[in-house]
Amino acid sequence: MVLEEMQKAYNVSFLGQDFIDGCSAMKNVEGEALDFVDGSKDCTFSQFEKSHREYKECQNKAVDLKDRGMALINVGLFSDVKYDFDRS
């Protein structure tokens, strides 16, 4: 439940890490929560959340690029690639 409240604080930009730091219940479990989720207490919840969102955004972009590439191959734009791809 505290982790959910930390997430809510992060999502509301005017609250963020300052709110987490100012709430003793959240601050007391922040390290334990991060250790549970990430296996490390080396960063704040906000730092972790920002990194995680950047990772997910990058992952989504990679999937999108792969899908676009496969769509181009499937419509025959790169007929030689489609041939090689179909053989394997």
N, C-alpha and C positions, 0 to 999 in steps of 0.2 A: 504494500500500500504506500509506503514512503517513497519507493521508487517511482510509482505512478505520480505522486505529488511532485517529485523532482522533475519528471518529464513535463508535467503541466507548467511548472515554473520556467523550464527551458523554452517551451513553446510560446510563452508570453514574453516577448522581448524586453519589456520594461521591468520584468521580475528577474529572470535569469539567475546567474550565479550569486549575485548579491543577496537575493532572496533566500537561496539555499544556505549561504553562509550565515545569514541572520536568523535562521530557524534552527534552534539547537537540535531538534529531533532529526531534521534532515542532515545537518552537518555531522552529527554523531554517527550516522549510518552510511554516510556517503562513501567512505573508504571501504567499508564492508560490502556495500552494494556493488561497487566497481570491481572489487576483488571477486565477487560472485559472478558477475557478468563477464568480466574481461580477464580475470586472473591477475590483476595488477591494481595497486593503489597509487600508482605514480602520477595520476592526473586527476583533475576535477571532473565532476559529472558533465559540466558544460564542454570541457575539452574532449571528453570521450564522445559525447553526443555529436559534436561538430565533426569529429573525425569519422564517426560511424555514418553520418549523413553524407559526407563527401565520398566515402567508400561506396555506399549504396548508389549514389548518383553516377559515379564512374562505372559501376557494374551495370547499371541500367543503360548507360550510353553504349557500352560495349555490346550488350545484347541487341540494342537497336541497330548498331552498325553491322553486326553479324546478320541480322534479319534483312536489312537493306541489301547487303551483299548477296545473300542467298536469293533474294527476290530478283536481282539483276541476272544472276546465273540462271534461274529458273525460266526467265522470259527469253533466254537465248542471247543476251547482249554479249556474253563472252562464250561463244560456242565452243572454243577449244577447252575452256575451263569446265564447261558442262560435260563435255566428252570425258575429260580426265576424271571428273568427279563421279560420273556415272559408272566408270569402270572399277572404281575402288570400292 
